[in-house]
């Protein structure tokens, strides 16, 4: 008998809202969390467009002694997990902990700890903090989450750059489908808004000067943000047995690699991942499909993704609603698939597609309906969340309304 996987809880920390309700309010109303800010390291400084989360420090410190001493990337993961667990109503003390999975992705890990350690060592001759290794390792977020909830089933980190979140969610769903677990926490976290990381990204010449303009002809790059998105996933009968409120069903998960280039995305890779996610999905009405696009606002990504969508849906692509919420919350790198999967679920639950803000100038190479600058109200039955990473690593999650 096939095992279906459903989403019963979700939690977020984003630049436009530090819980699901405020995040949706920001998304649906086109609110931007992008700002220009100065970042420093000792006597070094740079000012860049970024999407930080403000006003959350005290709440992160209150997460518990172990997490309070962790890097911000782990704190954000635990913070989002708390909302996901609370909203799902799952009581872990009533569950078999060996049947609970925990898969949390991150693109880089404890970047702020790296920055502080290098500044201390190289500019001040100071030895690293004794907890440095435990803060920087990419598995720190998943370890903190699994420890907090005493989950003893399959647990590991996923690190696939900007596809980390989608890979984590899809992999956790596959583990539950396989019968190796009955429920799990899955998602991703990223927190790299510090001098060293941002200066390295700036050196690639792909960061926008002021804001992110996905699919607009005048786009000039991405804007980096921080945050986390975590979900409670359950085998469907397990969820129904405990009377859970089901937010969406995971209808498919597609992943592949371009096998082509570290930077230049391939149409075939993106379209192939979407096709894999949809291989067992019946679509009766393309106008009832929403795609939360990867939509970085870079010169190469946006037309490549547009072509990939047209390859998959053909002439019917004109009926779709496609939008990039990175125009509001920035690019959360490894955590992008986490908060963007939340955006896709919220679009299904509310029958509203968030807008692509800052779409000021039509681009002939980007010719789909991107919900420019205003949300679109429409009945949605299916949503895709696209994540395409450096190195040509692609992951797509298909979600059904229930």
Secondary structure, DSSP 8 states (H G I E B T S, - for coil): ----EEEEEEEEEBTTBSSHHHHHHHHHTT----EEEEEEETTEEEEEEEE---S-HHHHHTT-HHHHTS-HHHHHHHHHHHHHHHHHT--GGGS-GGGEEEEEE-SS--HHHHHHHHHHHHHH-----TTHHHHHSTTHHHHHHHHHHT--SSEEEE--GGGHHHHHHHHHHHHHHHTS-SEEEEEEEE---SHHHHHHHHHTT-B-SS---TT-TT---B-EE-EEEEEEEEEHHHHHHTT----EEEEEEEEEE--S-SSS--HHHHHHHHHHHTTT---S-GGGEEEE------HHHHHHHHHHHHHHHGGGGGGSEEE-THHHH-B-GGGHHHHHHHHHHHHHHHTEE--BTT--S-BTTB-S---BSS-EE---SEEEEEEEETTTEEEEEEEE--
